[in-house]
Amino acid sequence: MVAKLKDVAKLAGVSVTTVSRVINNYGSLSEKTINKVHEAMRELNYQPNALARAMQGKPSKFIGLIFPNIINPFYAELVNDLEYRLFAKGYKTIIASSAQNPDIEHDYLAMLMANQVDGIISGSHNLGIEEYQRIKAPIVSFDRYLADNIPIVSADSYRGGKMAAEYLIAKNVSHPAILIDEDTSVSPTLNRVQGAIDCFSAHQIEYVPLDARKTNLETTFPGEYDGVMATNDVDALKIMRLAVRAGKRINEDFHVTGYDGSKMICELTPELPTVLQPTAELADLLIDTLMERIKNPDAKLTPAPLAVAFHYPEDR
C-alpha cells in the first residue's frame, strides 16, 4: 500500500500541515522536527507527488536529461556529473536516451512535460524537432542548435578541431581524412570541422571529408590514409584497431585523433591522442544556465564556449 501524507504525520508524531511544510521547505521549523519527518518519509518510502506539487504552482524538483545514448563514455560521464550536481541542489533527474530516433525523443518530451519537470537539459542529435520550439518549460541545449530561444552550452569546438589538425600536421601526415557529422544546422559541432579545415588549408595539406553517418569504417580504413580525425573517441579506437589489423604502426606510420577525452578512455587507452572536453565544467555551466532560465524564463543567455585541451599519447 502506498504511504500517504497522513501516514508520515502519524509516524513522525506531527500534524499533516507540518509534514507539508517540511516537504515544501516552508516556514520556521526546528531541526528535530525536520529530521523526524524525513526519517518517517524514509521508513515509509514516501515520495511527494511531483505532479500534484506542480499543479499547486510549486517546483516539481525534477529535471529531464535527454541525450542520444549513455553507452558512449563521454555522454555517460557528462550525464553522471549532471545527475550528481543536480542532486546536490535538491533535484532528481529523469534520464532519457533518444537513441538518435525522433519518434523516441518525441515520446520522451511528452513524458517529461506530463511529469511537469522544472527544466530540461538536452543533448539531442535529432535536429528539427518542432516540439522544442513549442515547449514552455526552461530548456538548455548541449552542443546543438534546437531553437532560437534555447541557449547552447558547449566547449570551444573550433579550437578543438584545430588542435586535432595541428597534431596530425606535427606528425607529418600528408593524406588525412576528416570524419564529419553531417549536421545541417548551426550547431557548435560544425566549428570543430571548420577549425581542422582552416588549419589543413593554411599548411596546404589536402584532406578528404567523409560523412561519419554513411562511412563504413571497416571497408574505409586504413585504406590510402595516413591520418584520421575522428568525431569521437569510440570511432577513433575502432579505426586504430582496423589499422593495427592491416599491419600499421599506430602513432608511427598511421595517426588517429579522437574527440571528447572521457576519463575512462584516457585511462584505458592512454595511447590515443584526443581532444579533451571539460566534462565537469560543462555540467556546471549547463546547470547554472538552466537555473537562470528557471529563474528568468525570458532571459537571453549566450554562454561563452569553454576551453578544451589536448591529450597527447603515452607509450605502452
C-alpha positions in Angstrom: 0.0 0.0 0.0 1.3 3.4 -1.0 2.1 5.7 2.0 0.1 8.9 2.3 0.9 12.3 3.9 -1.2 11.4 6.9 0.8 8.2 7.4 4.0 10.2 7.6 2.5 12.7 10.0 1.3 9.8 12.3 4.7 8.1 12.4 6.5 11.3 12.9 4.1 12.5 15.6 3.3 15.8 13.9 0.5 17.3 12.0 -0.2 16.9 8.3 0.5 20.6 7.9 3.9 20.2 9.5 4.8 17.4 7.1 3.7 19.6 4.1 5.8 22.5 5.4 8.9 20.2 5.7 8.4 18.9 2.2 8.0 22.4 0.8 10.7 23.9 2.9 8.2 26.5 4.1 8.2 28.3 7.4 10.4 28.1 10.5 10.7 24.5 12.0 13.1 23.0 14.4 15.9 20.7 13.1 14.5 18.0 15.4 11.1 18.2 13.7 12.5 18.3 10.2 14.7 15.2 11.0 11.7 13.3 12.4 9.6 13.9 9.3 12.5 12.9 7.0 13.1 9.8 9.0 9.4 8.9 8.8 9.4 9.5 5.0 12.4 7.2 4.6 10.8 4.5 6.7 7.6 4.6 4.8 9.3 5.1 1.4 7.0 8.1 1.0 7.6 10.2 -2.2 6.0 13.6 -2.6 3.8 13.7 -5.7 5.7 15.9 -8.2 2.6 16.4 -10.5 0.5 17.5 -7.5 3.2 20.0 -6.5 3.3 21.4 -10.0 -0.4 21.8 -10.1 -0.2 23.8 -6.9 2.4 26.1 -8.6 5.3 24.6 -6.8 8.5 23.3 -8.3 8.5 19.5 -9.0 12.2 19.3 -8.2 12.7 17.1 -11.3 15.0 17.9 -14.2 14.8 15.9 -17.5 18.0 14.9 -19.3 17.8 13.9 -23.0 20.9 12.5 -24.6 21.5 10.4 -27.7 22.8 7.5 -25.6 24.6 6.7 -22.4 26.7 4.0 -23.9 29.3 6.5 -25.3 31.7 7.0 -22.4 31.6 10.8 -22.8 27.8 11.1 -22.6 27.9 8.6 -19.6 30.4 10.8 -17.8 28.5 14.0 -18.5 25.1 12.6 -17.5 26.7 11.2 -14.3 28.1 14.6 -13.5 24.8 16.3 -14.2 22.9 13.9 -12.0 25.3 14.2 -9.1 25.4 18.0 -9.2 21.6 18.4 -9.6 21.0 16.0 -6.7 23.3 18.2 -4.5 21.0 21.2 -5.5 17.9 19.2 -4.4 16.8 18.0 -7.8 16.2 14.5 -9.1 16.7 13.6 -12.7 14.7 11.7 -15.3 17.2 10.4 -17.9 16.0 9.7 -21.4 18.1 8.1 -24.2 16.8 9.3 -27.5 18.8 6.7 -29.4 19.1 9.2 -32.3 15.4 8.5 -33.1 13.0 11.4 -33.5 10.0 9.3 -32.6 11.5 8.2 -29.3 12.6 11.7 -28.5 9.0 13.0 -29.2 7.6 10.5 -26.8 10.2 11.3 -24.1 9.5 15.0 -24.4 5.8 14.3 -23.9 6.5 12.2 -20.9 8.7 14.8 -19.3 6.1 17.5 -19.8 3.4 15.3 -18.4 5.6 14.9 -15.3 5.9 18.6 -15.0 9.7 18.8 -14.9 11.1 22.1 -13.8 13.5 22.1 -16.8 15.3 20.1 -19.5 18.9 19.7 -20.5 19.1 18.2 -24.0 22.0 16.8 -25.9 19.7 15.7 -28.7 21.0 14.9 -32.1 17.5 14.7 -33.6 17.5 18.1 -35.1 14.4 19.8 -36.4 12.1 18.6 -33.8 9.2 21.1 -33.7 8.3 20.4 -30.1 11.4 22.2 -28.8 10.0 25.5 -30.2 6.7 24.9 -28.5 7.7 23.7 -25.1 7.3 26.3 -22.4 9.5 24.6 -19.8 13.0 26.0 -19.5 15.4 24.2 -21.8 19.2 24.3 -22.2 21.0 22.5 -25.1 24.3 20.9 -25.0 26.3 21.4 -28.2 23.3 21.5 -30.5 21.1 24.2 -32.0 17.4 23.3 -31.1 15.6 26.6 -31.4 16.3 30.4 -31.4 15.2 30.8 -27.8 17.2 27.9 -26.4 20.7 28.7 -25.1 23.6 26.4 -26.1 26.3 25.3 -23.8 29.4 23.9 -25.5 33.2 23.7 -25.4 35.4 25.5 -27.9 34.8 23.2 -30.9 36.8 25.4 -33.3 39.9 25.3 -31.1 39.4 21.5 -30.6 39.3 20.8 -34.4 42.4 23.0 -34.9 44.2 21.1 -32.1 43.5 17.8 -33.7 44.7 19.0 -37.1 47.8 20.6 -35.6 48.7 17.2 -34.0 48.3 15.4 -37.3 50.4 18.0 -39.1 53.1 17.8 -36.5 53.3 14.0 -37.2 53.8 14.8 -40.9 50.5 13.4 -42.1 50.1 14.1 -45.8 46.8 12.4 -46.7 44.3 12.8 -43.8 40.6 12.1 -43.6 38.2 14.1 -41.6 35.1 12.3 -40.4 32.2 14.8 -40.5 28.9 14.6 -38.7 26.7 16.0 -41.5 24.7 18.4 -39.3 22.9 21.0 -41.5 22.1 23.3 -38.5 24.3 25.9 -37.0 25.3 23.7 -34.1 28.8 24.2 -32.5 30.0 20.8 -33.6 30.4 22.2 -37.1 33.1 24.5 -35.8 35.5 21.7 -35.0 35.4 20.7 -38.6 36.0 24.3 -39.7 38.9 24.6 -37.3 40.6 21.5 -38.8 39.9 22.6 -42.4 41.3 26.1 -41.7 44.4 24.5 -40.2 45.0 22.0 -43.0 44.4 24.7 -45.7 46.9 27.0 -44.0 49.5 24.3 -44.3 48.4 23.4 -47.9 47.5 19.9 -46.9 44.8 18.2 -48.9 42.2 16.4 -46.7 39.3 14.1 -47.5 35.9 14.8 -45.8 33.9 11.7 -45.0 30.3 11.6 -43.8 30.5 9.9 -40.4 27.0 8.6 -40.7 27.5 7.0 -44.1 31.1 5.9 -44.0 31.7 2.2 -43.3 34.8 2.2 -41.1 35.5 -1.5 -41.8 35.9 -1.0 -45.5 37.4 2.5 -45.5 40.3 2.4 -43.0 43.2 2.4 -43.1 42.9 2.5 -46.9 45.0 5.2 -48.5 45.0 7.4 -45.5 47.9 8.0 -43.1 45.9 10.0 -40.6 42.3 10.4 -39.5 40.4 13.0 -37.4 37.5 11.1 -35.9 34.4 12.7 -34.5 34.6 10.9 -31.1 36.9 8.5 -29.2 34.8 5.4 -29.8 35.2 5.7 -33.6 38.9 6.6 -33.2 39.5 3.4 -31.3 37.7 1.4 -34.0 39.9 2.9 -36.7 43.0 2.2 -34.6 42.0 -1.4 -34.4 41.4 -1.6 -38.1 44.8 -0.1 -38.8 46.6 -2.5 -36.5 44.9 -5.4 -38.2 46.2 -4.1 -41.5 49.8 -4.0 -40.2 50.0 -0.3 -39.4 52.1 1.1 -36.5 49.9 3.4 -34.5 51.4 6.8 -33.8 54.3 6.0 -36.1 53.1 5.5 -39.7 49.4 5.8 -39.0 47.8 8.5 -36.8 44.3 8.9 -35.4 42.9 11.6 -33.2 39.8 11.2 -31.1 37.4 13.7 -29.6 35.8 14.0 -26.1 38.5 12.6 -23.8 36.4 10.9 -21.1 38.3 9.7 -18.0 37.7 6.1 -18.9 39.1 6.4 -22.4 42.2 8.2 -21.3 42.8 5.7 -18.5 42.3 2.6 -20.6 43.8 3.8 -23.8 46.4 6.5 -23.0 48.0 5.9 -26.4 45.0 7.6 -28.1 45.6 11.3 -28.9 42.3 13.1 -28.3 40.7 16.5 -27.6 39.6 16.8 -24.0 36.2 18.3 -23.4 35.9 19.7 -19.8 33.1 17.5 -18.6 32.8 18.8 -15.0 32.9 22.4 -16.2 30.3 21.7 -18.9 28.0 20.1 -16.3 28.3 23.2 -14.0 27.6 25.6 -16.9 24.6 23.6 -18.1 23.1 23.6 -14.7 23.9 27.2 -14.0 22.4 28.2 -17.3 19.2 26.1 -16.7 18.8 27.6 -13.2 19.0 31.0 -14.6 16.4 30.1 -17.2 14.1 28.7 -14.5 14.5 32.0 -12.6 14.2 34.3 -15.6 12.4 32.4 -18.4 12.7 35.3 -20.9 16.4 36.0 -20.3 18.6 35.9 -23.4 21.5 33.7 -22.4 24.6 33.1 -24.6 27.2 31.2 -22.6 30.7 31.5 -23.9 32.3 28.2 -25.1 34.6 26.5 -22.5 38.3 25.9 -23.2 39.4 22.5 -24.4 42.8 20.7 -24.0 44.7 18.0 -25.9 45.7 14.6 -24.6 49.0 13.6 -26.1 49.6 9.8 -26.5 51.5 7.9 -23.9 53.8 5.0 -24.9 52.7 1.5 -24.0 
